[in-house]
Amino acid sequence: MAQKLRRRLVLAAGMCLALLAGCGAHDTGSARVLQVAQYPDPDELNSQQDEGSQVYMGLCEPLVGLGFADAGDIRMRGAERIDTTDGRVWTIKLRPGRKFHNGEPISAQTYADTWNAVSYGPNAYKASSTFSAIDGYDELNEDEPKRDTLRGLEVLDELTLRVTLTKPDYDFPKIIASYSACPIPKEGLADPTGYSQAPIGNGPYRFVRWDRNERIVLQRWHDYQGELPPDAAEEIHFKIYQSQDTAYRDVQAGQLDVLRNMPGGLLQDARNQLGDSGLFTIPQQRQITQMLIPDYVESLHDPRLRKAISLSIDRDAMAGALMRGSATPARSLLVSAVGPAYRADACADCRFDPDRARQLVAEAGGFREPVVIWYSNTGGGGGTEMSQVALAIANALRQELGADVRLRPVLPAQLKQAQNDGTLTGPALSLWGDIYPSPDQYLGMFREGGDGNEYTQYDNPRANELINQALGTGDGQQAAQLWQRAEDLILADMPAIPLYYPAIYAAHTPCATPETLGGDLQYYLTAFKCGPGREE
């Protein structure tokens, strides 16, 4: 973990932060509607099925939360405290009096039932891997499970849950800060499909309705006892868009209050049209664009060819002229938000050196097959941006290395399907972000069983051992050194070529003041100052 930890780790609850001074207070205004962008219409609304669901973030209060000023900080939310003496056995004490929007009380048994159900293989929850560190998960998360509960969950009393992991992991508090660890009420467990379409939460907003391809409506729940900005909207309307460009134009027209993750291709226009006051910059770097090279693509299996590709790319020009200053060059597999483990120049082969690149190609015997670059091209700001990156890399490989390069633009669903099926025929451009800021969220994809490993199918036993050691130590500085050694081993094989860190912007109207949580803009934290009666 990023910070130095004492041998006995005790995470205790404090008072509401100054930013959220209105915790639990009733908003006497009515019909103050915050309109935000949802792109595109989702399949499910709950984070157990869609880990990035902005809708569910407003509906749920997780056990713990990530920090406001520092994404790596941990603070208590639904939990009162979390204790461990060894990083393997954790005791969670819940706050008393918490309940769901339907009035059902929340207990330690609620969390045990939820985590067992989400981990149970036949239930097919997409975010089941959230609980993969808990003892018994592998036996439970099968098509034909050997058991029906996690061995590592034990309800000690109404408000106390003991969790035993398979091995020490000081990332555990961050793992359960994920919204996919949120509690599900009894009726939601009984009808998972119905719940995913109309979730019943325990957070600051309650679900009202979902008008398909039009909007999703949430309303303030004034019985909520946790954190919420004093100027929070009475309602949040998630307007459904098929194009981020269209959503951006609605911000310009005052018909939409906040658009998060605005494509870099629209940045200059936004500066001209909205001004600096209409742009919000996400303060912490938690995304990386990289070229992932599947281990099963035999023609690029030689690390010398991978390094040659990397050395032929001018990252400074890409981040500057091509990305219009909306990105910074990436020379590490990690991002700065993970803390001391990050090194800005960890990758020695992530510089522009065509001469060295040609030398490596010659040593490897040249490219025996065309280099096929896969990427998602959806049109508009985001799709256009990735197309430009793919074309720039293709031109560099042709001009500097004489390679035969083919571009393979596909729809996002087609790219994901090919990655999941292991049918890519070449490297794929990928935007990768974390659920919580930890080196494991970035290096874990380069080990069998880690999130995203299906993209490359790369595995390095020596690096895996170092990763396990890093997760198992409570000493932040020692962990950082272990992470760095693991990264060095992975970079020696270069299953991924770091390209750039995109700067993340949100466009917003004067009515809305966005805020971040854990380094990520979350819509429900937006302060909103426009009164009722505004036309939609």
KOLRO-618897 format. One record per residue (C-alpha): residue in three letters; x, y, z; residue number from 1. Coordinates in steps of 0.1 Angstrom, whole numbers, plus 2048, in hexadecimal, padded with zeros to 3 digits. Example, Ala and Ser with C-alpha at 12.3 -4.5 7.8 and 13.67 -1.06 7.14 Angstrom:
R rest  xx  yy  zz  nr
R  ala 87B 7D3 84E   1
R  ser 889 7F5 847   2
This chain:
R rest  xx  yy  zz  nr
R  met 800 800 800   1
R  ala 80B 824 7FA   2
R  gln 80E 82F 81E   3
R  lys 823 822 83A   4
R  leu 80F 80A 850   5
R  arg 815 800 874   6
R  arg 816 7DB 87B   7
R  arg 7F3 7DD 88A   8
R  leu 7DD 7EF 870   9
R  val 7BF 800 87F  10
R  leu 7A8 815 868  11
R  ala 790 828 87D  12
R  ala 773 83E 874  13
R  gly 774 864 879  14
R  met 75C 880 875  15
R  cys 74F 88C 853  16
R  leu 769 89F 83F  17
R  ala 766 8C4 83C  18
R  leu 75F 8C0 817  19
R  leu 740 8AD 821  20
R  ala 735 8C2 83E  21
R  gly 710 8BC 836  22
R  cys 712 897 83E  23
R  gly 6EF 889 842  24
R  ala 6DF 8AC 841  25
R  his 6BD 8B0 831  26
R  asp 6BC 8C6 812  27
R  thr 69D 8DB 814  28
R  gly 69E 8E5 7EF  29
R  ser 68B 8D0 7D7  30
R  ala 68D 8C7 7B2  31
R  arg 6B1 8D2 7AF  32
R  val 6BA 8BA 792  33
R  leu 6DE 8B3 789  34
R  gln 6E1 8A6 766  35
R  val 700 891 75E  36
R  ala 70A 87B 740  37
R  gln 707 856 73F  38
R  tyr 719 847 720  39
R  pro 70B 830 713  40
R  asp 6EB 820 722  41
R  pro 6F8 805 73A  42
R  asp 6EE 7E1 73C  43
R  glu 6ED 7E0 762  44
R  leu 6EF 7FB 77D  45
R  asn 6FF 7EA 79A  46
R  ser 725 7E8 79F  47
R  gln 724 7C3 7A5  48
R  gln 71C 7C1 77F  49
R  asp 72B 7E2 773  50
R  glu 748 7EC 789  51
R  gly 74A 810 77B  52
R  ser 725 818 780  53
R  gln 722 83C 789  54
R  val 6FD 836 790  55
R  tyr 705 81D 7AB  56
R  met 720 833 7BB  57
R  gly 704 84A 7C5  58
R  leu 6EE 82E 7D1  59
R  cys 708 81C 7E7  60
R  glu 71B 823 807  61
R  pro 739 80B 807  62
R  leu 74A 7FF 826  63
R  val 768 816 821  64
R  gly 770 831 809  65
R  leu 78F 83F 7F7  66
R  gly 79C 861 7FF  67
R  phe 793 884 7F2  68
R  ala 7B5 895 7F1  69
R  asp 7C9 875 7ED  70
R  ala 7B9 858 7DA  71
R  gly 7CE 83F 7EF  72
R  asp 7BF 84A 810  73
R  ile 7A6 834 821  74
R  arg 789 840 836  75
R  met 76B 82F 846  76
R  arg 748 831 837  77
R  gly 730 814 83F  78
R  ala 74B 805 856  79
R  glu 755 813 877  80
R  arg 777 803 877  81
R  ile 78C 7E8 866  82
R  asp 7A8 7D7 879  83
R  thr 7C3 7BE 870  84
R  thr 7E3 7B2 881  85
R  asp 7F2 79F 864  86
R  gly 7E1 7AA 843  87
R  arg 7CF 789 83F  88
R  val 7B4 789 85A  89
R  trp 79F 7A9 85A  90
R  thr 783 7B2 873  91
R  ile 768 7CB 866  92
R  lys 752 7DD 87F  93
R  leu 734 7ED 86F  94
R  arg 723 80D 878  95
R  pro 702 807 88A  96
R  gly 6E1 813 87C  97
R  arg 6E9 810 857  98
R  lys 6CD 804 840  99
R  phe 6C2 801 81C 100
R  his 6AB 818 80A 101
R  asn 68F 7FF 80F 102
R  gly 694 800 835 103
R  glu 6A6 7DE 838 104
R  pro 6C2 7E0 853 105
R  ile 6E6 7DA 849 106
R  ser 6FA 7C1 85E 107
R  ala 719 7AD 85B 108
R  gln 704 790 84E 109
R  thr 6F9 7A7 832 110
R  tyr 71C 7AB 826 111
R  ala 724 786 82A 112
R  asp 705 77D 816 113
R  thr 70D 796 7FB 114
R  trp 732 78D 7F7 115
R  asn 729 767 7F6 116
R  ala 70E 76D 7DC 117
R  val 725 783 7C6 118
R  ser 741 76A 7C9 119
R  tyr 72B 74C 7C0 120
R  gly 734 741 79D 121
R  pro 712 737 78F 122
R  asn 705 75A 798 123
R  ala 71C 768 77E 124
R  tyr 723 78A 78E 125
R  lys 73C 79C 778 126
R  ala 74E 7AC 796 127
R  ser 751 78B 7AA 128
R  ser 778 78E 7A9 129
R  thr 775 7AA 7C2 130
R  phe 775 78F 7DC 131
R  ser 78F 778 7CD 132
R  ala 7A7 77F 7EA 133
R  ile 78F 770 803 134
R  asp 795 74C 80E 135
R  gly 77F 734 7FC 136
R  tyr 778 749 7DE 137
R  asp 787 731 7C4 138
R  glu 771 715 7D0 139
R  leu 752 72C 7CF 140
R  asn 758 73E 7AF 141
R  glu 754 720 798 142
R  asp 738 714 780 143
R  glu 733 6F7 798 144
R  pro 73E 705 7BA 145
R  lys 74C 6EE 7D5 146
R  arg 73C 704 7F0 147
R  asp 721 71F 7F2 148
R  thr 733 738 80A 149
R  leu 755 748 80D 150
R  arg 76A 735 827 151
R  gly 77A 756 831 152
R  leu 75A 768 83C 153
R  glu 74F 765 860 154
R  val 733 779 870 155
R  leu 73D 780 894 156
R  asp 71F 794 89F 157
R  glu 705 7AB 88F 158
R  leu 71E 7C6 886 159
R  thr 73F 7B3 884 160
R  leu 74D 79F 867 161
R  arg 76E 78D 866 162
R  val 77E 788 844 163
R  thr 79B 76F 83F 164
R  leu 7AF 773 81E 165
R  thr 7C3 757 80D 166
R  lys 7E3 76B 814 167
R  pro 7EC 78D 823 168
R  asp 7DF 7AA 80E 169
R  tyr 7E2 7CE 81B 170
R  asp 7CE 7DA 7FD 171
R  phe 7AF 7CA 80D 172
R  pro 79F 7EB 81A 173
R  lys 7A3 7F9 7F7 174
R  ile 793 7DA 7E7 175
R  ile 774 7DE 7FD 176
R  ala 772 803 7F5 177
R  ser 767 7F7 7D3 178
R  tyr 742 7FC 7CC 179
R  ser 740 7D7 7C2 180
R  ala 744 7CF 7E7 181
R  cys 724 7E2 7EF 182
R  pro 708 7D0 803 183
R  ile 6EA 7C3 7F0 184
R  pro 6C8 7BF 802 185
R  lys 6B6 79E 804 186
R  glu 69F 7A5 7E7 187
R  gly 6BC 7AE 7D2 188
R  leu 6CE 78D 7DA 189
R  ala 6AD 77B 7D2 190
R  asp 6A9 78C 7B0 191
R  pro 6CC 796 7A3 192
R  thr 6BF 79F 780 193
R  gly 6A3 7B5 78D 194
R  tyr 6BB 7C5 7A6 195
R  ser 6D4 7CE 78A 196
R  gln 6B8 7E2 779 197
R  ala 6AB 7F3 798 198
R  pro 6C4 7F2 7B5 199
R  ile 6BA 7F8 7D9 200
R  gly 6D8 808 7E9 201
R  asn 6E3 816 80A 202
R  gly 6F3 837 7FE 203
R  pro 6EB 85C 7FB 204
R  tyr 6D4 857 7DD 205
R  arg 6B8 83E 7D5 206
R  phe 6AE 830 7B4 207
R  val 68E 83E 7A5 208
R  arg 68C 832 781 209
R  trp 69E 829 761 210
R  asp 690 835 740 211
R  arg 6A4 821 727 212
R  asn 6BA 834 70F 213
R  glu 6AD 854 71F 214
R  arg 6B6 859 744 215
R  ile 6BB 849 766 216
R  val 6AD 85C 784 217
R  leu 6BA 85C 7A7 218
R  gln 6AC 870 7C5 219
R  arg 6BC 87B 7E6 220
R  trp 6B5 863 803 221
R  his 6B3 879 821 222
R  asp 6B7 85C 83A 223
R  tyr 6DB 858 82F 224
R  gln 6F3 85C 84C 225
R  gly 713 85E 838 226
R  glu 727 877 823 227
R  leu 717 88F 809 228
R  pro 721 8B2 7FF 229
R  pro 70A 8CD 80E 230
R  asp 701 8D9 7EB 231
R  ala 6F8 8B7 7DD 232
R  ala 6DC 8B6 7C4 233
R  glu 6B9 8AA 7CE 234
R  glu 6B8 894 7AE 235
R  ile 6D2 887 796 236
R  his 6C7 87F 773 237
R  phe 6DF 86A 75F 238
R  lys 6D8 873 73B 239
R  ile 6E0 857 722 240
R  tyr 6F6 860 705 241
R  gln 703 84C 6E8 242
R  ser 71F 865 6E1 243
R  gln 735 878 6F8 244
R  asp 736 894 6DE 245
R  thr 711 898 6E1 246
R  ala 713 899 707 247
R  tyr 72E 8B4 704 248
R  arg 719 8C9 6EE 249
R  asp 6FD 8C7 708 250
R  val 715 8D4 723 251
R  gln 71B 8F2 70C 252
R  ala 6F6 8F7 708 253
R  gly 6EF 8F5 72D 254
R  gln 6DB 8D5 729 255
R  leu 6F4 8C0 73C 256
R  asp 707 8C9 75C 257
R  val 724 8B1 75C 258
R  leu 736 89B 743 259
R  arg 752 886 752 260
R  asn 76F 877 73F 261
R  met 76C 890 722 262
R  pro 780 884 704 263
R  gly 7A2 896 6FF 264
R  gly 798 89E 6DB 265
R  leu 77D 8B6 6E9 266
R  leu 794 8C7 702 267
R  gln 79E 8E5 6ED 268
R  asp 77B 8EC 6E2 269
R  ala 770 8EA 707 270
R  arg 78B 903 711 271
R  asn 77E 91B 6F6 272
R  gln 759 916 6FC 273
R  leu 757 910 722 274
R  gly 777 920 72F 275
R  asp 78C 913 74B 276
R  ser 76E 918 763 277
R  gly 75B 8FE 74F 278
R  leu 775 8E3 751 279
R  phe 77E 8CD 76F 280
R  thr 79F 8BB 76F 281
R  ile 7A1 899 781 282
R  pro 7BE 8A0 798 283
R  gln 7CE 87D 79A 284
R  gln 7DA 867 77F 285
R  arg 7C8 846 780 286
R  gln 7C7 83B 75B 287
R  ile 7E1 830 742 288
R  thr 7DE 82A 71C 289
R  gln 7F5 80E 712 290
R  met 7FA 7F5 6F6 291
R  leu 7F4 7D2 703 292
R  ile 806 7B6 6F1 293
R  pro 7F5 793 6F5 294
R  asp 80E 779 6FE 295
R  tyr 7FE 761 6E5 296
R  val 807 777 6C7 297
R  glu 826 763 6BE 298
R  ser 833 77D 6A5 299
R  leu 838 796 6C1 300
R  his 843 77E 6DC 301
R  asp 867 78A 6DB 302
R  pro 86B 7A6 6F5 303
R  arg 884 7B7 6DD 304
R  leu 869 7BD 6C4 305
R  arg 852 7CB 6DF 306
R  lys 86D 7E2 6EB 307
R  ala 874 7ED 6C8 308
R  ile 850 7F7 6C3 309
R  ser 852 80B 6E4 310
R  leu 872 81C 6DA 311
R  ser 863 827 6B8 312
R  ile 847 83B 6C9 313
R  asp 84D 860 6D1 314
R  arg 838 863 6F0 315
R  asp 83F 888 6F5 316
R  ala 832 890 6D2 317
R  met 814 879 6D8 318
R  ala 80B 889 6F9 319
R  gly 811 8AC 6ED 320
R  ala 808 8B2 6C8 321
R  leu 7F2 894 6C3 322
R  met 7DF 895 6E4 323
R  arg 7DF 8BB 6E5 324
R  gly 7EF 8BC 707 325
R  ser 7D4 8A6 716 326
R  ala 7EC 88A 720 327
R  thr 80E 884 72F 328
R  pro 827 86A 722 329
R  ala 826 849 735 330
R  arg 847 838 73D 331
R  ser 83A 820 758 332
R  leu 81F 806 75B 333
R  leu 814 818 77A 334
R  val 803 839 781 335
R  ser 80D 854 799 336
R  ala 7EE 84F 7AF 337
R  val 7FB 82E 7BC 338
R  gly 815 840 7D1 339
R  pro 83A 838 7D7 340
R  ala 83B 819 7C0 341
R  tyr 837 830 7A2 342
R  arg 856 83A 78F 343
R  ala 852 853 773 344
R  asp 86E 843 75E 345
R  ala 86B 81E 768 346
R  cys 86A 813 743 347
R  ala 88D 817 733 348
R  asp 87F 80E 711 349
R  cys 863 828 712 350
R  arg 878 843 702 351
R  phe 87A 84D 6DD 352
R  asp 899 83D 6CF 353
R  pro 893 830 6AB 354
R  asp 8B8 826 6A7 355
R  arg 8B6 80E 6C5 356
R  ala 894 802 6B9 357
R  arg 8A2 7F8 696 358
R  gln 8BF 7E7 6A7 359
R  leu 8A7 7D1 6BC 360
R  val 892 7C9 69E 361
R  ala 8B2 7BD 68C 362
R  glu 8BD 7A8 6AA 363
R  ala 89A 798 6AB 364
R  gly 89B 78F 686 365
R  gly 881 7A9 67C 366
R  phe 85B 7A8 67C 367
R  arg 850 787 66C 368
R  glu 82B 791 66A 369
R  pro 817 7B1 667 370
R  val 812 7C4 687 371
R  val 7EC 7C6 68C 372
R  ile 7E2 7E2 6A3 373
R  trp 7BF 7DD 6B3 374
R  tyr 7AC 7FB 6C1 375
R  ser 789 806 6C9 376
R  asn 77B 820 6B1 377
R  thr 759 82D 6BB 378
R  gly 75B 84F 6A9 379
R  gly 758 870 6BB 380
R  gly 771 87E 6D4 381
R  gly 77D 85E 6E4 382
R  gly 77D 848 6C5 383
R  thr 78E 862 6B0 384
R  glu 7A9 866 6CA 385
R  met 7B1 840 6CB 386
R  ser 7B1 83F 6A4 387
R  gln 7CB 85B 6A3 388
R  val 7E1 849 6BC 389
R  ala 7DF 828 6A9 390
R  leu 7E7 83A 688 391
R  ala 805 84D 698 392
R  ile 813 82C 6A6 393
R  ala 80E 81B 684 394
R  asn 820 837 672 395
R  ala 83D 835 68A 396
R  leu 841 810 686 397
R  arg 841 813 660 398
R  gln 858 831 65E 399
R  glu 871 828 67A 400
R  leu 871 802 678 401
R  gly 864 7FA 655 402
R  ala 849 7E4 664 403
R  asp 829 7D9 652 404
R  val 80D 7E7 668 405
R  arg 7E8 7E0 665 406
R  leu 7CE 7F3 679 407
R  arg 7B0 7E0 687 408
R  pro 795 7F9 694 409
R  val 778 7E7 6A4 410
R  leu 75B 7F0 6BA 411
R  pro 761 7EF 6E0 412
R  ala 74D 7CF 6E5 413
R  gln 760 7BE 6C9 414
R  leu 782 7C8 6D8 415
R  lys 778 7BB 6FB 416
R  gln 76B 79B 6EC 417
R  ala 78B 794 6DA 418
R  gln 79F 79C 6F9 419
R  asn 789 785 70E 420
R  asp 78B 769 6F5 421
R  gly 7B0 76C 6EE 422
R  thr 7AB 772 6C9 423
R  leu 7BF 792 6C4 424
R  thr 7D7 790 6A7 425
R  gly 7ED 7AC 6B3 426
R  pro 7F2 7C7 6CE 427
R  ala 7D3 7DA 6DA 428
R  leu 7D1 7FE 6E6 429
R  ser 7C1 7FF 709 430
R  leu 7B6 819 722 431
R  trp 7BB 80A 745 432
R  gly 7B0 818 766 433
R  asp 7AE 80C 78A 434
R  ile 791 805 7A1 435
R  tyr 7A7 810 7BE 436
R  pro 7CA 81F 7BD 437
R  ser 7E3 803 7C2 438
R  pro 800 7F6 7AD 439
R  asp 7EE 7D4 7AC 440
R  gln 7D2 7E4 798 441
R  tyr 7EC 7EA 77C 442
R  leu 805 7CE 780 443
R  gly 7EB 7B4 78A 444
R  met 7E0 7B2 766 445
R  phe 802 7A3 75D 446
R  arg 7FD 783 772 447
R  glu 7E6 766 76D 448
R  gly 7C5 76C 77F 449
R  gly 7CA 791 782 450
R  asp 7B0 7AA 776 451
R  gly 7B5 7B0 751 452
R  asn 7CE 793 74C 453
R  glu 7B8 785 730 454
R  tyr 7C3 7A3 71B 455
R  thr 7E8 796 719 456
R  gln 7E8 774 72A 457
R  tyr 80B 77D 736 458
R  asp 818 76E 757 459
R  asn 839 771 768 460
R  pro 83E 75B 787 461
R  arg 85B 770 794 462
R  ala 847 790 792 463
R  asn 829 77F 7A2 464
R  glu 83D 776 7C0 465
R  leu 848 79A 7C5 466
R  ile 824 7A6 7C1 467
R  asn 818 78E 7DC 468
R  gln 834 79A 7F3 469
R  ala 82B 7BE 7EC 470
R  leu 806 7B8 7F4 471
R  gly 810 7A5 814 472
R  thr 825 7BF 825 473
R  gly 817 7DC 83A 474
R  asp 836 7F0 834 475
R  gly 82F 809 818 476
R  gln 853 810 80E 477
R  gln 85C 7EB 80D 478
R  ala 83D 7E4 7F8 479
R  ala 847 800 7E0 480
R  gln 869 7F0 7DA 481
R  leu 859 7CE 7D3 482
R  trp 840 7DD 7BB 483
R  gln 85C 7EE 7A8 484
R  arg 870 7CE 7A5 485
R  ala 851 7BC 798 486
R  glu 84B 7D8 77E 487
R  asp 86F 7D5 773 488
R  leu 86B 7B0 76C 489
R  ile 84B 7B6 759 490
R  leu 859 7D2 744 491
R  ala 876 7BC 73A 492
R  asp 85D 7A7 727 493
R  met 847 7C5 71E 494
R  pro 825 7B5 71B 495
R  ala 818 7D9 71A 496
R  ile 826 7F8 70B 497
R  pro 81E 817 721 498
R  leu 813 834 70A 499
R  tyr 804 851 71D 500
R  tyr 7F0 85C 73B 501
R  pro 7D0 86E 72F 502
R  ala 7C7 88D 742 503
R  ile 7A3 888 74E 504
R  tyr 78B 8A6 74B 505
R  ala 767 8AC 752 506
R  ala 752 8C7 741 507
R  his 738 8D7 757 508
R  thr 720 8F5 759 509
R  pro 722 911 773 510
R  cys 707 8FF 787 511
R  ala 71D 8E2 78F 512
R  thr 73E 8DE 7A2 513
R  pro 74C 8BB 79D 514
R  glu 760 8A9 7B9 515
R  thr 775 88A 7B9 516
R  leu 776 86C 7D0 517
R  gly 794 855 7CF 518
R  gly 7A2 869 7B2 519
R  asp 783 863 79D 520
R  leu 767 87C 796 521
R  gln 746 86D 7A4 522
R  tyr 727 87E 799 523
R  tyr 714 87C 7BA 524
R  leu 72E 892 7CB 525
R  thr 727 8AF 7B4 526
R  ala 71D 8CF 7C6 527
R  phe 6FF 8DD 7B3 528
R  lys 6F3 901 7B7 529
R  cys 6D8 905 79D 530
R  gly 6B5 907 7AB 531
R  pro 695 8F5 7A1 532
R  gly 681 8FC 782 533
R  arg 69C 8FA 769 534
R  glu 690 8EB 748 535
R  glu 69F 8C9 73E 536
